[in-house]
Amino acid sequence: MTSSELLDQEPIEVPRANPIFGYYKMANGDITVDVISPMERMHYMEEGWKYLPQYGTFDLTSYYASNNPFELFFIRGGAGEMPANQVLANGFHVKAPQIPRCKKAIDQTHKRHNPTC
């Protein structure tokens, strides 16, 4: 196949990945991030965890998202649910999380925050 024939073909559509991570409140009250598949949710519920769907789902495959797992939680107003001991353990009392002005999660359509965010 020549390069001109390749250019004449329809572009391959890459399917959008479904976000599979979400927030849970663990039995000890701490907030954590984990997989939200039905099987995982059932397993975590057996351990006393509560799924928190109000804070959204997201993809943790980017470097930024994996280093800022609570960003969407804070964007969506969850700061009041995080216990004080977890705030201290994460150092949020010293360096508060930055909430981007765009209030968007990092995903396939919003790959990074820029200065206008």
C-alpha positions in Angstrom: 0.0 0.0 0.0 1.4 3.4 -0.9 1.4 6.5 1.3 -1.2 8.2 -1.0 -3.5 5.2 -0.6 -3.1 5.4 3.2 -4.0 9.1 3.1 -7.2 8.4 1.1 -8.5 6.0 3.8 -10.9 7.1 6.5 -9.0 7.8 9.8 -9.3 5.2 12.5 -11.4 6.4 15.3 -9.8 5.7 18.7 -12.5 4.9 21.2 -12.6 7.1 24.3 -11.5 5.3 27.5 -14.1 4.9 30.2 -13.0 6.4 33.5 -12.8 3.5 35.9 -11.6 5.2 39.1 -13.6 6.9 41.8 -13.6 7.9 45.4 -14.5 5.8 48.4 -14.7 6.5 52.1 -13.0 3.7 53.9 -14.2 2.2 57.2 -11.8 4.4 59.1 -13.2 7.5 57.5 -10.2 8.2 55.2 -10.9 9.0 51.5 -9.2 6.9 48.9 -9.2 6.4 45.2 -9.8 3.0 43.6 -11.5 1.1 40.8 -15.3 1.4 40.6 -16.2 -1.7 38.7 -19.3 -3.5 40.2 -17.1 -6.4 41.5 -14.7 -4.0 43.2 -17.5 -1.9 44.7 -19.1 -5.0 46.1 -15.8 -6.2 47.6 -15.1 -2.8 49.2 -18.6 -2.5 50.6 -18.0 -5.9 52.3 -15.0 -4.2 53.9 -17.1 -1.3 55.1 -16.2 1.2 52.4 -18.7 3.6 50.9 -18.6 4.6 47.3 -18.8 8.4 46.7 -20.3 8.8 43.2 -21.1 12.5 43.7 -17.4 13.3 43.2 -17.2 11.7 39.7 -15.2 9.2 37.9 -11.8 9.7 36.2 -8.9 8.1 34.6 -5.6 7.7 36.5 -3.4 6.8 33.5 -1.7 10.2 33.1 1.3 11.2 35.2 -0.5 14.3 36.3 -3.7 12.5 37.5 -1.8 9.8 39.3 0.1 12.5 41.2 -3.0 14.6 41.9 -5.6 11.9 42.7 -7.8 14.2 44.9 -8.0 17.1 42.5 -11.5 16.1 41.2 -12.6 15.4 44.8 -11.7 19.0 45.8 -13.1 20.5 42.5 -16.4 18.9 43.3 -16.6 20.1 46.8 -15.4 17.1 48.8 -12.8 18.8 51.0 -15.2 18.8 54.0 -15.5 15.0 53.9 -11.8 14.4 54.3 -10.9 13.8 57.9 -8.3 16.1 59.6 -5.8 13.3 60.1 -5.8 12.6 56.4 -5.4 16.4 55.6 -2.3 16.4 57.9 -0.9 13.1 56.5 -1.1 14.4 53.0 0.4 17.8 53.9 -2.6 19.7 52.6 -2.4 22.0 55.7 1.0 23.1 54.5 0.5 23.1 50.7 -3.2 23.3 49.9 -4.3 21.6 46.7 -4.7 24.0 43.8 -8.1 23.9 42.1 -7.8 24.9 38.4 -10.2 27.6 37.2 -11.4 25.4 34.4 -12.6 22.9 37.0 -12.1 20.0 34.6 -10.5 16.7 35.3 -7.5 15.6 33.3 -8.8 13.2 30.6 -8.5 12.4 26.9 -10.2 15.7 25.9 -8.5 17.9 28.6 -4.9 16.5 28.6 -3.3 19.1 30.8 -4.1 22.3 32.7 -2.6 25.4 31.0 -2.1 28.9 32.5 -5.7 29.9 31.5 -7.1 27.1 33.6 
